[in-house]
Amino acid sequence: MWCVVVPCSSFVTLRLGSRGYVSCVVKVSIPGVERNGRSRVREQGSAVAWVESPLQLLSAVEARYAGVAGPVTRVVTRAKLPALRVTRTELAGLDLPEGLRIETADEGMPRPGRHDTWVLGDAFSGSMQLTSLTTAPARMVVVDDGLATIRLLELLTARLGTPLLRARATAGPSRRALGVAAGLRLRAAARIGRLTVFTALPVPAELAKAVRAIGADLVTHDFPWLRSQPAARHPRPAESTVVLGTSLVRNGLIHRDRYLSWLFALEGPLAYYPHRREDPRDLAAVRDHPGVTVYDAGVPVEMTLRDLRPGQRVLSLPSTAVTSLRVLLSARGVPVETVDVPDDWWTPSASVSLRSHLQMFAHERASP
């Protein structure tokens, strides 16, 4: 038995058995979920989703379309985030899945009821972890939040008692205790068949096996809802090379001058799609460079670039968007290439393990 006191003075006791676990892996594709998978996906009761990024929002929509969330799904977006506001406006012009409602939070994170399915994106958020310990939803569904999804799976399948903390996080005793309790809570939900991970990422085989071993359902998808929608709202760029912006510079993980030198040395003309957390000063430098056109769509590139054609290509440093765009563009014959980050680009803040984690999906590499 584990007994953990969290900062809110809640007392959480979880019993984890040592017997074997039973689960399955479901592959979602057009028109949603495979027939043998849908019987495993339980559409019972209503669902409430809390999303804090455009990718989380898009993933929550896909979860409803695939039948992973409830037949009535309320998606609540965090307030005062421009990227979420723009993405919500974009989604409003499309044919949303039946039973889905999107709204902006008035009073912070909603609390799921006992009969609800709780759809969550950022499982490393302290508020999210605290809510997981002070509520008892019928089921929990984790949707994509970038490569943090893979880190979450790695921690859930690590040694019992491993705290759920972000990479590079510095946590005190109380925050670590909360992370430990949240990890035990998710493991307990998995053990009794009440945890689903819904992802478009290619989970490594050994990790997928470990996820199944703790009892969680691993449901993969290829954006079937998004692919069913018209792309005319975002005419494709005229440039043959599309470069995805990065947050690695602003996060202090790679050197600014190395990145910009590489970018400006590319043969143009270039279409540049900024990362939503890109430094405005860096973006101004990119905008002023001859031969580069900056497209400020403000919505996920999965929505804006899905209509590219043969003869065009996408270049990017390691990111989740690389994986999702390959899913969306492979059938169109559009290559999505990841640029290997040279050793001299990395700053001391980027540990060896973090570099490996960031580049784990860097296939179809392009030389810098």
C-alpha contacts under 8 A as a table, 3 or more apart, distances in Angstrom:
res1	aa1	res2	aa2	distance
1	M	13	T	7.18
1	M	14	L	6.24
1	M	15	R	4.99
1	M	16	L	6.83
2	W	13	T	5.90
2	W	14	L	5.71
2	W	15	R	6.66
3	C	11	F	7.54
3	C	12	V	6.02
3	C	13	T	4.71
3	C	14	L	6.84
4	V	11	F	6.54
4	V	12	V	5.64
4	V	13	T	6.68
4	V	177	A	6.52
4	V	178	L	7.80
4	V	180	V	7.73
4	V	181	A	6.04
5	V	9	S	6.45
5	V	10	S	6.26
5	V	11	F	5.15
5	V	12	V	6.43
5	V	177	A	6.96
5	V	178	L	7.69
6	V	9	S	5.77
6	V	10	S	5.83
6	V	11	F	6.86
6	V	12	V	7.75
6	V	174	S	6.62
6	V	175	R	7.97
6	V	177	A	6.11
6	V	178	L	5.18
6	V	181	A	7.49
7	P	10	S	7.30
7	P	174	S	6.10
7	P	175	R	7.71
7	P	178	L	7.19
10	S	134	T	7.54
12	V	133	L	7.22
12	V	181	A	7.27
14	L	184	L	6.93
14	L	185	R	7.22
14	L	188	A	7.25
15	R	188	A	7.64
16	L	188	A	6.48
16	L	191	R	7.91
20	G	213	A	7.46
21	Y	191	R	6.57
21	Y	212	R	7.65
21	Y	213	A	5.80
21	Y	214	I	6.07
21	Y	215	G	5.00
22	V	212	R	7.25
22	V	213	A	7.22
22	V	215	G	5.53
23	S	193	G	7.42
23	S	212	R	5.67
23	S	213	A	7.63
23	S	215	G	5.28
23	S	216	A	6.13
23	S	217	D	5.65
24	C	212	R	6.68
24	C	216	A	7.90
24	C	217	D	5.63
24	C	218	L	6.84
25	V	212	R	7.69
25	V	217	D	6.08
25	V	218	L	4.96
25	V	219	V	5.80
25	V	220	T	7.80
26	V	33	V	7.87
26	V	34	E	7.60
26	V	37	G	5.39
26	V	217	D	7.81
26	V	218	L	6.50
26	V	219	V	4.76
26	V	220	T	6.35
27	K	33	V	6.97
27	K	34	E	6.72
27	K	37	G	7.31
27	K	219	V	6.02
27	K	220	T	5.10
27	K	221	H	6.16
28	V	32	G	5.75
28	V	33	V	4.40
28	V	34	E	5.88
28	V	37	G	7.85
28	V	66	A	7.13
28	V	219	V	6.93
28	V	220	T	5.69
28	V	221	H	4.42
28	V	222	D	6.71
28	V	224	P	7.88
29	S	32	G	5.25
29	S	33	V	5.85
29	S	34	E	6.71
29	S	221	H	6.02
29	S	222	D	5.96
29	S	223	F	7.67
29	S	224	P	5.87
30	I	33	V	7.17
30	I	224	P	5.16
30	I	225	W	7.96
31	P	224	P	6.25
31	P	225	W	7.74
32	G	65	Y	6.50
32	G	66	A	4.68
32	G	67	G	7.68
32	G	224	P	5.97
32	G	225	W	7.35
33	V	37	G	6.07
33	V	38	R	5.74
33	V	66	A	5.45
33	V	67	G	7.31
34	E	37	G	5.10
34	E	38	R	6.23
35	R	38	R	5.35
35	R	39	S	7.14
36	N	39	S	6.01
36	N	40	R	7.39
37	G	40	R	5.25
37	G	41	V	6.48
38	R	41	V	4.98
38	R	42	R	7.64
38	R	67	G	7.25
39	S	42	R	7.11
41	V	67	G	6.63
41	V	68	V	5.64
42	R	67	G	7.55
42	R	68	V	6.73
42	R	69	A	7.86
42	R	70	G	7.73
43	E	67	G	6.12
43	E	68	V	6.54
43	E	69	A	6.24
43	E	70	G	4.70
43	E	71	P	5.97
44	Q	70	G	5.62
44	Q	71	P	7.06
45	G	70	G	5.74
45	G	71	P	7.12
45	G	72	V	7.51
45	G	115	H	6.21
45	G	116	D	5.89
45	G	117	T	7.19
46	S	69	A	7.74
46	S	70	G	4.72
46	S	71	P	6.26
46	S	72	V	4.95
46	S	73	T	5.87
46	S	74	R	7.95
46	S	115	H	7.40
46	S	116	D	5.21
46	S	117	T	6.28
47	A	69	A	5.87
47	A	70	G	4.88
47	A	71	P	7.64
47	A	72	V	6.23
47	A	73	T	4.55
47	A	74	R	6.14
47	A	112	P	7.91
47	A	116	D	5.16
47	A	117	T	4.38
47	A	118	W	5.79
47	A	119	V	7.00
48	V	73	T	5.73
48	V	74	R	4.77
48	V	75	V	5.85
48	V	76	V	7.39
48	V	110	P	7.74
48	V	112	P	6.36
48	V	116	D	6.90
48	V	117	T	6.37
48	V	118	W	5.30
48	V	119	V	6.07
49	A	60	A	7.02
49	A	73	T	7.39
49	A	74	R	6.17
49	A	75	V	4.58
49	A	76	V	5.88
49	A	118	W	5.92
49	A	119	V	4.32
49	A	120	L	5.84
50	W	75	V	6.19
50	W	76	V	5.08
50	W	77	T	6.04
50	W	78	R	7.42
50	W	109	M	6.55
50	W	110	P	7.13
50	W	119	V	6.58
50	W	120	L	5.65
50	W	121	G	7.16
51	V	54	P	7.93
51	V	56	Q	5.48
51	V	57	L	5.64
51	V	60	A	7.91
51	V	75	V	7.29
51	V	76	V	6.34
51	V	77	T	5.01
51	V	78	R	6.34
51	V	120	L	6.76
51	V	121	G	6.09
51	V	122	D	7.84
52	E	56	Q	6.63
52	E	57	L	7.47
52	E	77	T	6.09
52	E	78	R	5.33
52	E	84	L	7.41
52	E	121	G	7.54
52	E	122	D	7.65
53	S	56	Q	5.24
53	S	57	L	6.33
53	S	83	A	7.43
53	S	84	L	6.11
53	S	145	D	7.77
54	P	57	L	5.03
54	P	58	L	6.22
54	P	83	A	6.57
54	P	84	L	5.41
54	P	87	T	6.19
54	P	299	V	6.78
54	P	300	P	6.17
55	L	58	L	5.11
55	L	59	S	6.00
55	L	144	D	6.95
55	L	145	D	6.52
55	L	146	G	7.56
55	L	300	P	6.59
56	Q	59	S	5.02
56	Q	60	A	6.10
56	Q	121	G	5.66
56	Q	143	V	6.51
56	Q	144	D	5.89
56	Q	145	D	5.78
57	L	60	A	5.14
57	L	61	V	6.47
57	L	75	V	7.77
57	L	77	T	7.52
57	L	84	L	7.83
58	L	61	V	5.19
58	L	62	E	6.35
59	S	62	E	4.99
59	S	63	A	6.07
59	S	143	V	5.96
59	S	144	D	6.27
59	S	199	T	7.89
60	A	63	A	4.93
60	A	64	R	6.40
60	A	75	V	7.30
60	A	119	V	7.26
60	A	143	V	6.67
61	V	64	R	5.27
61	V	65	Y	6.32
61	V	96	L	7.61
61	V	97	P	7.31
61	V	100	L	7.58
61	V	225	W	7.99
62	E	65	Y	4.97
62	E	66	A	6.03
62	E	223	F	6.47
62	E	224	P	7.38
62	E	225	W	6.01
62	E	226	L	7.63
63	A	66	A	5.14
63	A	67	G	6.25
63	A	68	V	5.17
63	A	69	A	5.73
63	A	143	V	7.76
63	A	198	F	7.09
64	R	67	G	5.20
64	R	68	V	5.94
64	R	69	A	4.95
64	R	70	G	6.84
64	R	71	P	7.29
64	R	73	T	6.80
64	R	97	P	6.81
64	R	100	L	7.06
65	Y	68	V	7.70
65	Y	97	P	5.49
65	Y	98	E	7.89
65	Y	225	W	6.39
66	A	69	A	7.81
67	G	70	G	6.81
67	G	71	P	7.24
68	V	141	V	7.68
68	V	198	F	7.86
69	A	72	V	8.00
69	A	73	T	6.67
69	A	117	T	6.55
69	A	119	V	7.25
69	A	141	V	7.42
70	G	73	T	5.68
70	G	116	D	7.97
70	G	117	T	6.56
71	P	98	E	7.88
71	P	99	G	5.81
71	P	100	L	7.95
72	V	98	E	7.99
72	V	99	G	4.52
72	V	100	L	6.01
72	V	101	R	7.97
73	T	99	G	6.06
73	T	100	L	4.89
73	T	101	R	6.28
74	R	100	L	6.09
74	R	101	R	4.94
74	R	102	I	6.07
74	R	103	E	7.59
75	V	100	L	7.38
75	V	101	R	6.01
75	V	102	I	4.71
75	V	103	E	6.28
76	V	102	I	5.98
76	V	103	E	5.05
76	V	104	T	5.40
76	V	105	A	5.76
76	V	109	M	7.83
76	V	110	P	7.58
77	T	84	L	7.13
77	T	102	I	7.44
77	T	103	E	6.24
77	T	104	T	4.76
77	T	105	A	5.82
78	R	81	L	6.82
78	R	84	L	7.69
78	R	104	T	6.17
78	R	105	A	5.58
78	R	108	G	7.11
78	R	109	M	7.59
79	A	104	T	5.83
79	A	105	A	5.64
79	A	106	D	7.29
79	A	108	G	7.94
80	K	85	R	7.85
81	L	84	L	5.47
81	L	85	R	6.37
82	P	85	R	5.01
82	P	86	V	6.20
83	A	86	V	5.23
83	A	87	T	6.15
83	A	276	R	7.11
83	A	298	G	5.66
83	A	299	V	6.43
84	L	87	T	5.05
84	L	88	R	6.00
84	L	299	V	7.85
85	R	88	R	5.17
85	R	89	T	6.31
86	V	89	T	5.13
86	V	90	E	6.25
86	V	298	G	6.27
86	V	299	V	6.29
87	T	90	E	4.94
87	T	91	L	6.19
87	T	298	G	7.16
87	T	299	V	4.99
87	T	300	P	7.40
88	R	91	L	5.08
88	R	92	A	6.20
88	R	102	I	7.68
89	T	92	A	5.14
89	T	93	G	6.95
90	E	93	G	5.67
90	E	94	L	7.27
90	E	299	V	7.55
91	L	94	L	5.31
91	L	95	D	7.96
91	L	96	L	7.28
92	A	95	D	7.73
92	A	96	L	7.49
94	L	229	Q	6.82
94	L	230	P	7.96
95	D	229	Q	7.15
96	L	100	L	6.87
97	P	100	L	5.88
97	P	225	W	7.96
105	A	108	G	5.59
105	A	109	M	6.94
105	A	110	P	7.89
107	E	110	P	7.95
111	R	131	T	7.08
111	R	135	T	7.20
112	P	116	D	5.84
112	P	117	T	7.30
112	P	118	W	6.01
112	P	135	T	6.89
112	P	136	A	7.65
112	P	137	P	5.88
113	G	116	D	5.18
113	G	135	T	7.28
113	G	136	A	6.99
113	G	137	P	5.62
113	G	138	A	7.97
114	R	135	T	7.43
114	R	136	A	5.32
114	R	137	P	4.42
114	R	138	A	5.62
115	H	137	P	5.92
115	H	138	A	5.04
116	D	137	P	5.33
116	D	138	A	5.48
116	D	139	R	6.91
117	T	137	P	5.98
117	T	138	A	5.67
117	T	139	R	4.67
117	T	140	M	5.67
117	T	141	V	7.18
118	W	137	P	6.29
118	W	138	A	7.81
118	W	139	R	6.19
118	W	140	M	4.78
118	W	141	V	6.10
119	V	140	M	5.93
119	V	141	V	4.65
119	V	142	V	5.91
119	V	143	V	7.02
120	L	123	A	6.79
120	L	128	M	7.92
120	L	140	M	7.50
120	L	141	V	6.26
120	L	142	V	5.08
120	L	143	V	6.18
121	G	142	V	5.70
121	G	143	V	5.05
121	G	144	D	6.01
121	G	145	D	5.56
122	D	125	S	5.71
122	D	128	M	7.24
122	D	145	D	6.15
123	A	128	M	6.25
123	A	129	Q	6.61
123	A	142	V	7.62
123	A	152	L	7.44
123	A	164	L	7.79
124	F	128	M	7.22
124	F	129	Q	6.92
124	F	152	L	7.97
124	F	164	L	6.07
124	F	165	L	5.73
124	F	166	R	6.08
124	F	179	G	7.79
125	S	128	M	5.07
125	S	129	Q	6.15
126	G	129	Q	5.07
126	G	130	L	6.08
126	G	175	R	7.90
126	G	178	L	7.60
126	G	179	G	7.90
127	S	130	L	5.12
127	S	131	T	6.15
128	M	131	T	5.13
128	M	132	S	6.25
129	Q	132	S	5.05
129	Q	133	L	6.54
129	Q	178	L	7.11
129	Q	179	G	7.18
129	Q	182	A	5.38
130	L	133	L	5.22
130	L	134	T	6.35
130	L	178	L	7.28
130	L	182	A	7.45
131	T	134	T	5.13
131	T	135	T	5.97
132	S	135	T	5.71
132	S	136	A	7.33
132	S	182	A	6.78
132	S	185	R	7.19
133	L	136	A	7.68
133	L	181	A	7.58
133	L	182	A	6.70
133	L	185	R	6.88
137	P	140	M	6.93
138	A	194	R	7.05
139	R	189	A	7.58
139	R	194	R	4.67
139	R	195	L	6.11
139	R	196	T	7.99
140	M	189	A	7.61
140	M	194	R	6.15
140	M	195	L	5.02
140	M	196	T	6.36
141	V	195	L	5.91
141	V	196	T	4.72
141	V	197	V	5.76
141	V	198	F	6.87
142	V	195	L	7.77
142	V	196	T	6.26
142	V	197	V	4.79
142	V	198	F	5.99
143	V	149	T	7.80
143	V	197	V	6.24
143	V	198	F	5.01
143	V	199	T	5.98
144	D	147	L	7.98
144	D	148	A	7.95
144	D	149	T	5.79
144	D	198	F	6.90
144	D	199	T	5.48
144	D	200	A	7.34
145	D	148	A	5.81
145	D	149	T	5.68
146	G	149	T	6.02
146	G	319	S	7.57
146	G	320	T	5.22
147	L	150	I	5.40
147	L	151	R	6.74
147	L	319	S	7.40
147	L	320	T	5.95
147	L	358	L	7.39
148	A	151	R	4.96
148	A	152	L	6.10
148	A	166	R	7.63
149	T	152	L	5.06
149	T	153	L	6.43
150	I	153	L	5.14
150	I	154	E	6.22
150	I	203	V	7.23
151	R	154	E	4.99
151	R	155	L	6.21
151	R	167	A	7.92
152	L	155	L	5.23
152	L	156	L	6.12
152	L	164	L	7.02
153	L	156	L	5.09
153	L	157	T	6.18
153	L	207	L	7.41
153	L	211	V	6.81
154	E	157	T	5.36
154	E	158	A	6.13
154	E	207	L	7.01
155	L	158	A	4.99
155	L	159	R	7.89
155	L	162	T	6.41
155	L	163	P	7.38
155	L	164	L	6.45
156	L	162	T	7.50
156	L	164	L	7.70
156	L	183	G	6.35
156	L	186	L	7.84
156	L	187	R	6.90
156	L	211	V	7.74
157	T	160	L	7.94
157	T	207	L	7.88
157	T	210	A	5.97
157	T	211	V	6.25
157	T	214	I	7.12
158	A	162	T	6.57
159	R	162	T	5.81
160	L	184	L	7.78
161	G	180	V	5.44
161	G	181	A	7.87
161	G	183	G	7.13
161	G	184	L	6.87
162	T	179	G	7.84
162	T	180	V	5.85
162	T	183	G	7.07
163	P	176	R	5.95
163	P	177	A	7.24
163	P	178	L	7.61
163	P	179	G	4.27
163	P	180	V	3.94
163	P	181	A	7.47
163	P	182	A	7.56
163	P	183	G	6.13
164	L	176	R	7.90
164	L	179	G	4.51
164	L	180	V	6.28
164	L	182	A	6.87
164	L	183	G	5.81
165	L	169	A	6.38
165	L	171	A	7.99
165	L	176	R	7.57
165	L	179	G	6.17
166	R	169	A	5.25
167	A	354	L	7.37
171	A	174	S	7.92
171	A	175	R	5.59
171	A	176	R	5.93
172	G	175	R	5.40
172	G	176	R	6.12
173	P	176	R	5.13
173	P	177	A	6.09
174	S	177	A	5.01
174	S	178	L	6.31
175	R	178	L	5.09
175	R	179	G	6.27
176	R	179	G	4.94
176	R	180	V	6.14
177	A	180	V	5.06
177	A	181	A	6.18
178	L	181	A	5.13
178	L	182	A	6.09
179	G	182	A	5.13
179	G	183	G	6.18
180	V	183	G	5.16
180	V	184	L	6.30
181	A	184	L	5.10
181	A	185	R	6.12
182	A	185	R	4.95
182	A	186	L	6.30
183	G	186	L	5.28
183	G	187	R	6.15
184	L	187	R	5.01
184	L	188	A	6.01
185	R	188	A	5.13
185	R	189	A	6.29
186	L	189	A	5.04
186	L	190	A	6.20
186	L	195	L	7.04
187	R	190	A	4.98
187	R	191	R	6.16
187	R	214	I	6.80
188	A	191	R	5.06
188	A	192	I	6.63
189	A	192	I	5.54
189	A	193	G	6.35
189	A	194	R	4.86
189	A	195	L	5.39
190	A	193	G	5.07
190	A	194	R	5.42
190	A	195	L	4.65
190	A	196	T	7.67
190	A	214	I	6.24
190	A	215	G	4.73
190	A	216	A	4.52
190	A	217	D	7.74
191	R	194	R	7.49
191	R	214	I	6.10
191	R	215	G	4.82
191	R	216	A	7.07
192	I	215	G	7.20
193	G	215	G	6.20
193	G	216	A	6.41
193	G	217	D	7.52
194	R	216	A	7.41
195	L	215	G	7.91
195	L	216	A	5.25
195	L	217	D	6.41
196	T	216	A	5.70
196	T	217	D	4.65
196	T	218	L	6.00
196	T	219	V	7.05
197	V	216	A	7.20
197	V	217	D	6.19
197	V	218	L	5.01
197	V	219	V	5.99
198	F	218	L	6.34
198	F	219	V	4.82
198	F	220	T	5.78
198	F	221	H	7.36
199	T	218	L	7.80
199	T	219	V	6.41
199	T	220	T	4.95
199	T	221	H	6.20
200	A	220	T	5.46
200	A	221	H	5.05
200	A	222	D	5.84
200	A	223	F	7.42
200	A	323	T	7.81
200	A	324	S	6.57
201	L	220	T	7.40
201	L	320	T	7.68
201	L	323	T	6.47
201	L	324	S	7.22
202	P	323	T	7.76
203	V	207	L	6.57
203	V	208	A	5.95
204	P	207	L	5.32
204	P	208	A	6.10
205	A	208	A	5.06
205	A	209	K	6.19
206	E	209	K	5.07
206	E	210	A	6.29
207	L	210	A	4.99
207	L	211	V	6.19
208	A	211	V	5.04
208	A	212	R	6.28
208	A	218	L	7.44
209	K	212	R	5.15
209	K	213	A	6.20
210	A	213	A	4.89
210	A	214	I	6.69
211	V	214	I	5.58
211	V	215	G	6.87
211	V	216	A	5.95
211	V	217	D	7.77
211	V	218	L	7.36
212	R	215	G	5.17
212	R	216	A	5.44
212	R	217	D	6.56
212	R	218	L	7.20
213	A	216	A	7.54
221	H	224	P	7.25
222	D	324	S	7.72
222	D	327	V	6.12
222	D	328	L	7.38
223	F	226	L	5.38
223	F	227	R	6.16
223	F	327	V	7.99
223	F	328	L	7.52
224	P	227	R	5.18
224	P	228	S	6.28
225	W	228	S	5.19
225	W	229	Q	6.82
226	L	229	Q	5.38
226	L	303	M	7.45
227	R	230	P	7.86
227	R	328	L	7.34
230	P	233	R	7.52
231	A	234	H	5.99
231	A	235	P	7.36
231	A	303	M	7.69
231	A	304	T	7.64
231	A	306	R	7.11
231	A	307	D	6.19
232	A	235	P	5.77
234	H	304	T	5.59
234	H	305	L	7.75
235	P	307	D	7.57
236	R	304	T	7.68
236	R	305	L	6.59
236	R	307	D	6.02
236	R	308	L	5.83
237	P	240	S	7.92
237	P	271	A	6.82
237	P	308	L	7.85
239	E	242	V	6.89
239	E	269	P	5.93
239	E	270	L	5.72
239	E	271	A	5.77
239	E	312	Q	7.50
240	S	269	P	7.44
240	S	270	L	7.16
240	S	271	A	7.92
240	S	311	G	6.43
240	S	312	Q	4.34
240	S	313	R	6.36
241	T	268	G	7.43
241	T	269	P	7.20
241	T	270	L	5.34
241	T	271	A	6.31
241	T	312	Q	5.78
241	T	313	R	5.17
241	T	314	V	6.01
241	T	315	L	7.28
242	V	270	L	5.91
242	V	271	A	4.68
242	V	272	Y	5.96
242	V	273	Y	7.49
242	V	312	Q	7.50
242	V	313	R	6.12
242	V	314	V	4.70
242	V	315	L	6.14
243	V	270	L	6.96
243	V	271	A	6.09
243	V	272	Y	4.92
243	V	273	Y	6.31
243	V	314	V	5.79
243	V	315	L	4.80
243	V	316	S	5.84
244	L	272	Y	6.03
244	L	273	Y	5.02
244	L	274	P	6.19
244	L	275	H	7.05
244	L	314	V	7.34
244	L	315	L	6.35
244	L	316	S	5.09
244	L	317	L	7.60
245	G	272	Y	6.78
245	G	273	Y	5.68
245	G	274	P	4.25
245	G	275	H	4.70
245	G	278	E	7.25
245	G	316	S	7.13
245	G	317	L	7.95
246	T	249	V	6.99
246	T	274	P	6.98
246	T	275	H	5.23
246	T	277	R	7.93
246	T	278	E	6.46
246	T	316	S	7.83
246	T	317	L	6.83
246	T	319	S	7.92
247	S	250	R	5.40
247	S	251	N	6.06
247	S	275	H	6.17
247	S	276	R	7.88
247	S	277	R	5.75
247	S	278	E	5.27
247	S	279	D	7.89
248	L	251	N	5.06
248	L	252	G	6.29
248	L	253	L	5.22
248	L	254	I	5.82
249	V	252	G	5.23
249	V	253	L	5.91
249	V	254	I	5.17
249	V	255	H	6.21
249	V	256	R	5.62
249	V	259	Y	7.79
249	V	278	E	7.75
249	V	279	D	7.93
250	R	253	L	7.65
250	R	277	R	7.53
250	R	278	E	6.26
250	R	279	D	5.80
252	G	255	H	7.27
252	G	347	T	6.90
252	G	349	S	6.73
253	L	346	W	5.82
253	L	347	T	5.27
253	L	348	P	7.56
253	L	349	S	5.75
253	L	350	A	5.21
254	I	258	R	7.79
254	I	259	Y	7.49
254	I	345	W	5.14
254	I	346	W	4.36
254	I	347	T	5.21
254	I	350	A	7.73
255	H	258	R	5.51
255	H	259	Y	6.49
255	H	345	W	5.42
255	H	346	W	6.36
255	H	347	T	6.28
256	R	259	Y	5.32
256	R	260	L	6.23
257	D	260	L	5.29
257	D	261	S	5.94
258	R	261	S	5.24
258	R	262	W	6.26
258	R	345	W	5.93
259	Y	262	W	5.26
259	Y	263	L	6.25
259	Y	345	W	7.40
260	L	263	L	4.96
260	L	264	F	6.01
260	L	286	V	7.85
261	S	264	F	5.30
261	S	265	A	6.14
262	W	265	A	5.23
262	W	266	L	6.67
262	W	368	P	6.44
263	L	266	L	5.56
264	F	289	H	7.45
267	E	270	L	7.64
268	G	291	G	5.64
268	G	292	V	7.09
269	P	291	G	4.74
269	P	292	V	5.94
269	P	293	T	7.79
270	L	291	G	6.20
270	L	292	V	4.80
270	L	293	T	6.22
271	A	292	V	5.99
271	A	293	T	5.03
271	A	294	V	6.09
271	A	295	Y	6.99
272	Y	292	V	6.68
272	Y	293	T	5.93
272	Y	294	V	4.72
272	Y	295	Y	6.05
273	Y	294	V	6.09
273	Y	295	Y	5.32
273	Y	296	D	6.61
273	Y	297	A	7.72
273	Y	301	V	7.72
274	P	278	E	6.51
274	P	283	L	7.41
274	P	294	V	7.35
274	P	295	Y	7.35
274	P	296	D	6.90
275	H	278	E	5.18
276	R	298	G	7.05
278	E	282	D	7.30
278	E	283	L	6.91
279	D	282	D	5.34
279	D	283	L	6.28
280	P	283	L	4.92
280	P	284	A	6.07
281	R	284	A	5.11
281	R	285	A	6.48
282	D	285	A	5.14
282	D	286	V	6.37
283	L	286	V	5.01
283	L	287	R	6.06
284	A	287	R	5.02
284	A	288	D	6.23
285	A	288	D	5.26
285	A	289	H	6.41
286	V	289	H	5.31
286	V	292	V	6.97
286	V	294	V	7.60
287	R	292	V	6.61
287	R	293	T	6.63
287	R	294	V	5.91
288	D	292	V	7.87
289	H	292	V	5.98
297	A	304	T	7.35
299	V	303	M	6.91
299	V	304	T	7.12
300	P	303	M	5.54
300	P	304	T	6.70
301	V	304	T	4.82
301	V	305	L	5.49
301	V	306	R	7.73
301	V	321	A	7.22
301	V	325	L	7.87
302	E	305	L	5.89
302	E	306	R	6.00
302	E	321	A	7.15
302	E	324	S	6.80
302	E	325	L	6.02
302	E	328	L	7.54
303	M	306	R	6.03
304	T	307	D	7.55
305	L	308	L	5.87
305	L	325	L	7.92
306	R	325	L	7.30
306	R	328	L	6.13
306	R	329	L	6.34
307	D	329	L	7.93
308	L	312	Q	6.68
308	L	329	L	7.35
308	L	332	R	7.63
308	L	334	V	6.95
309	R	312	Q	5.90
309	R	332	R	6.35
309	R	333	G	7.25
309	R	334	V	6.26
310	P	313	R	7.88
310	P	332	R	6.52
310	P	333	G	5.40
310	P	334	V	5.27
311	G	334	V	7.11
312	Q	334	V	6.12
312	Q	335	P	7.60
313	R	334	V	5.65
313	R	335	P	5.15
313	R	336	V	6.00
313	R	337	E	7.59
314	V	334	V	7.69
314	V	335	P	6.36
314	V	336	V	4.65
314	V	337	E	6.03
315	L	336	V	6.15
315	L	337	E	5.02
315	L	338	T	5.95
315	L	339	V	6.89
315	L	366	A	7.67
316	S	319	S	7.35
316	S	322	V	6.95
316	S	336	V	7.83
316	S	337	E	6.43
316	S	338	T	5.05
316	S	339	V	5.88
317	L	338	T	5.50
317	L	339	V	5.00
317	L	340	D	6.93
317	L	341	V	7.09
318	P	322	V	7.05
318	P	338	T	6.01
318	P	339	V	6.96
318	P	340	D	7.61
318	P	358	L	5.98
318	P	359	Q	5.49
318	P	361	F	7.20
318	P	362	A	5.98
319	S	322	V	5.64
319	S	323	T	7.60
319	S	358	L	7.07
319	S	359	Q	7.94
319	S	361	F	7.97
320	T	323	T	5.51
320	T	324	S	6.62
321	A	324	S	5.12
321	A	325	L	5.80
322	V	325	L	5.36
322	V	326	R	6.20
322	V	336	V	6.51
322	V	337	E	7.50
322	V	338	T	7.03
322	V	361	F	7.98
323	T	326	R	5.26
323	T	327	V	6.52
323	T	361	F	7.09
324	S	327	V	5.11
324	S	328	L	6.40
325	L	328	L	4.95
325	L	329	L	5.75
325	L	330	S	7.96
325	L	336	V	6.96
326	R	329	L	5.19
326	R	330	S	5.35
326	R	335	P	7.38
326	R	336	V	5.89
327	V	330	S	5.93
328	L	331	A	7.19
329	L	332	R	5.18
329	L	333	G	6.60
329	L	334	V	5.54
329	L	335	P	7.41
329	L	336	V	7.86
330	S	333	G	5.29
330	S	334	V	5.89
330	S	335	P	6.88
331	A	334	V	7.70
336	V	364	E	7.23
337	E	362	A	7.98
337	E	363	H	7.22
337	E	364	E	5.15
337	E	365	R	5.32
337	E	366	A	5.72
338	T	362	A	5.37
338	T	363	H	6.40
338	T	364	E	6.19
338	T	365	R	4.67
338	T	366	A	5.71
339	V	362	A	7.48
339	V	365	R	5.48
339	V	366	A	4.72
339	V	367	S	5.85
339	V	368	P	5.95
340	D	359	Q	7.70
340	D	362	A	7.21
340	D	365	R	6.35
340	D	366	A	6.70
340	D	367	S	6.43
340	D	368	P	6.71
341	V	345	W	6.51
341	V	346	W	7.59
341	V	368	P	7.37
342	P	345	W	5.51
342	P	346	W	7.35
342	P	368	P	7.63
343	D	346	W	5.76
344	D	347	T	7.82
346	W	349	S	7.88
346	W	350	A	6.24
347	T	350	A	5.72
348	P	351	S	6.98
350	A	354	L	6.05
350	A	355	R	6.29
351	S	354	L	5.13
351	S	355	R	6.23
352	V	355	R	5.14
352	V	356	S	6.26
353	S	356	S	5.11
353	S	357	H	6.15
354	L	357	H	4.98
354	L	358	L	6.13
355	R	358	L	5.20
355	R	359	Q	6.25
356	S	359	Q	5.26
356	S	360	M	5.97
357	H	360	M	5.32
358	L	361	F	7.57
359	Q	362	A	5.08
362	A	365	R	6.28
